[in-house]
Amino acid sequence: MVAHAVALICLLIALPGLAAVAIGVMAWFHAIDEDYPAGHCKSCGYDLTANVSDVCPECGDHILTIPPDAGPFRLGEARDDGSFTVVNDRPGASQLVIRCRTRLAACDLCDELNEGRHGGKLNLPR
């Protein structure tokens, strides 16, 4: 009985520490994703400047080429599955609709596109 109580106390002490480590590792991986400059794959950092395909040759991520005259972009409507879209508003431009999992991701993508930080290449959300 005492051994079970000691084991339970040890488990209750260890769980918050393990959760903190897991959150730290996830934050570190997220920070790495944002370190690549414009025009590089957001997953692996490969320079996509001369890439004409829709796939990163290094990691296989699907890449969307954004024409320079495609913007401005805005947050689209929420979809039935809970995701959001980013759409362009320029009359006469090819209609681009990019699906994002969350509203925050869609807003961040709008900012990136409107500020020109994408370098003409954009990883499609998985």
Beta strands, then each sheet from edge to edge (+ up, - down):
strand 1: 63-65
strand 2: 73-78
strand 3: 84-88
strand 4: 97-100
strand 5: 121-123
sheet 1: 1+ 5-
sheet 2: 2+ 3- 4+
end
